[in-house]
Amino acid sequence: MGVKVKKVTLLLLLAATIGIVVIFQIQKPILSEYNAMIKAKEYVDIVNEKLNSKFDTEINAKYVVLEKNTFWNKLLGNQQWSSMIDGVIVNIDAHSGEFVQMVFPLDGVISKLPE
């Protein structure tokens, strides 16, 4: 009978740990819409500087949308902000603000910022 109690206790402990991790992942804070737009503008400015582009980051900021906002993506920490700035779509990680990719008006895509 002692072995069964140990197994049940271990299972309950494992279930509680998984529950805590799930709750933590779902409640993890994300960047605000304003901060996401600021980060996206910074990334477009880096591309403008390094690739001699002329995308206007001040006037032509169109929208910011939280993408992948489903339960599973929240659980996996896979949410992204998507912004459009002067025709360039900028995707950033919703939690850290890290660069994911840019899609340019003529289907040019970069997944790494120029150095």
C-alpha positions in Angstrom: 0.0 0.0 0.0 3.0 2.3 0.6 4.0 2.1 -3.1 0.6 3.1 -4.3 0.6 6.2 -2.0 4.0 7.2 -3.3 2.9 6.8 -7.0 -0.3 8.9 -6.3 1.7 11.5 -4.5 4.2 11.6 -7.3 1.4 11.9 -9.9 -0.2 14.7 -8.0 3.1 16.6 -7.6 3.7 16.2 -11.3 0.2 17.4 -12.2 0.6 20.4 -9.9 4.0 21.3 -11.4 2.5 21.1 -14.9 -0.4 23.3 -13.9 1.8 25.9 -12.4 3.9 26.1 -15.6 0.8 26.3 -17.8 -0.6 29.2 -15.7 2.7 31.0 -15.7 3.1 30.7 -19.5 -0.5 32.0 -20.1 -0.1 34.9 -17.7 3.4 35.9 -19.0 3.2 39.7 -19.8 3.5 40.9 -23.4 4.6 44.2 -24.8 2.0 46.9 -25.0 0.7 47.9 -28.4 2.6 51.2 -28.1 5.9 49.6 -27.2 5.5 47.0 -30.0 5.1 49.9 -32.5 8.2 51.6 -31.1 10.2 48.4 -31.4 9.0 47.9 -35.0 10.0 51.4 -35.9 13.5 50.8 -34.4 13.9 47.7 -36.6 12.8 49.6 -39.7 15.3 52.4 -38.8 18.1 49.8 -38.6 17.2 48.5 -42.1 17.1 52.1 -43.4 20.5 52.8 -42.0 22.2 49.5 -43.0 20.6 49.0 -46.4 20.3 52.7 -47.4 16.5 52.4 -47.6 14.0 55.3 -47.2 11.0 53.9 -45.4 9.3 56.6 -43.4 8.8 55.4 -39.8 7.3 58.6 -38.5 4.2 59.2 -40.6 3.3 55.9 -42.2 2.8 53.6 -39.2 -0.5 51.9 -40.1 -1.4 49.3 -37.5 -0.2 46.9 -34.8 -2.0 43.5 -34.4 -1.4 40.8 -31.9 -1.1 37.6 -33.9 -1.2 34.0 -32.8 -3.3 34.9 -29.8 -4.7 31.4 -29.2 -4.6 29.3 -26.1 -1.9 27.0 -27.5 0.3 29.9 -28.7 0.0 31.6 -25.3 0.9 28.3 -23.7 4.0 27.9 -25.9 4.9 31.6 -25.7 4.6 32.0 -29.4 2.7 35.2 -29.7 3.8 37.9 -32.2 3.0 41.6 -32.8 2.7 42.4 -36.5 3.1 46.1 -37.5 2.9 47.8 -40.9 5.2 50.8 -41.3 5.3 52.4 -44.8 4.3 49.2 -46.5 6.8 47.0 -44.5 5.3 44.4 -42.3 7.4 43.9 -39.1 6.9 40.8 -36.9 8.3 40.8 -33.4 8.1 38.5 -30.5 5.2 39.7 -28.2 7.0 38.8 -25.0 10.6 40.0 -25.6 10.3 42.4 -28.5 12.9 40.5 -30.4 12.9 40.7 -34.2 11.2 37.8 -36.1 11.0 39.0 -39.7 10.2 41.8 -42.1 8.2 41.5 -45.3 8.8 44.3 -47.8 6.3 45.6 -50.4 7.7 43.7 -53.3 7.8 40.3 -51.4 11.3 40.8 -50.0 11.6 39.0 -46.7 14.4 39.2 -44.2 14.5 37.1 -41.1 17.8 38.5 -39.7 18.6 42.2 -39.2 21.6 43.4 -41.2 24.7 44.0 -39.2 
